[in-house]
């Protein structure tokens, strides 16, 4: 259902951010100060902070000894503070961290979702000293593609993703930082305030990258295609620093109005200018995390989904950094890619890109469970959910996938993997029936083994084919005379993390236990077991 004009107007009013705007006339600078009481305003006795960086998405200004910076306003830009390690920020009324100022010196294009209103003032930026010492690892929640189409989907997001996190932590801190990797909503930008209100309940400073479904599709050029997004979330590309890691969030969706396709992955010249300026002074001792929507790798051989020239230029900027991690979304599947020289990467070790599965899974589709939430398993067999990134002080990191819930398909499943195998096989039949292990965080080099009835461990074989559990769900959809859910389950696609082994049929009749173990580089050994029966049968 398309939003009404009233809904758009209400959204625009609610989305207007509360910032420390100092005046209504153009200015060329401001001040960064120590916000001791955390109220977002500079009060008497709150000193200016030297050496802090403020950017307009291209240039970077540094504050002087009194905390003053000079950065003349430029139209259609979002000015922002690069949050340094050791500080935190006050929150806006939306629950988002307050670190930016949108600049619009004259009326922009008339857009369905309002775009970015005229804003010509300037502001100061407050930094709240972080009282606690970061003794342990940085804990980061990573959501890719919440992608809500309607208020109903926002409610799924609340009950399926956010509320279980709150219950699981019982009042304790949920995480240190949160990242959303684009497609915050699915074309209906009036849903932003509802989504932000849900996410804000986590009490975590949250950063957002834009996705292709966050665009103003009535914009006539790429430069205007994120005006409505920026009105709510501020800059589309920026940096944020923590003691253990530096984060660079990038808009990598290049809008091509009227083109086929109408977008492609890539970066703008101003983004490269910002990256060059920022990376020139960035620490090489911390982990450098790039958060973006469209993956850097091409979706299929021979199909350019991220502009190769832009990827090569980005790789050249990153090659001197020894510790880099790329987080991407968009695919609604999950995989790990290690870029090497064949793709133009010239770093000392392969560049790890984790293409994170979607919070919405298969777009909130599939059969609903007892709580009224769709199954929404992704096309590669990964259950919808979210990831956690843990970063140590030595720039080492760990990753883990958290399924929102397990399927009610009757197959054996755990937070790490799911097994699919036949329940009964004829004893003595040709051994073509196998056990499949979908290892959600599996990589090409993952070690996956199985054994039968406590026997010898044997390697399983990695295969790139559809998960039979998803194929079975597709068959049930096909055989149903009525829709089993609002939308059918995702059509099965080849999975990058599926392993297979044949089940022996020459053992004694009866039940046999199959056990699978996975050696996860971050979570250690994980096991899951299931059983099948060998039955004697006489031919009629």
Beta strands, then each sheet from edge to edge (+ up, - down):
strand 1: 29-34
strand 2: 53-55
strand 3: 60-62
strand 4: 68-70
strand 5: 77-81
strand 6: 87-88
strand 7: 100-103
strand 8: 125-129
strand 9: 138-143
strand 10: 177-181
strand 11: 206-209
strand 12: 238-241
strand 13: 245-249
strand 14: 253-255
strand 15: 263-265
strand 16: 287-291
strand 17: 324-328
strand 18: 335-339
strand 19: 351-355
strand 20: 385-391
strand 21: 397-403
strand 22: 417-420
strand 23: 424-426
strand 24: 434-439
strand 25: 447-452
strand 26: 458-459
strand 27: 461-463
strand 28: 498-502
strand 29: 510-520
strand 30: 524-535
sheet 1: 4+ 1- 8- 6+
sheet 2: 3+ 2- 5+ 7-
sheet 3: 11+ 10+ 9+ 20- 21+
sheet 4: 12+ 13- 16- 17- 19- 18+
sheet 5: 14+ 15-
sheet 6: 22+ 24- 28+ 27-
sheet 7: 23+ 30+ 29- 25+ 26-
end
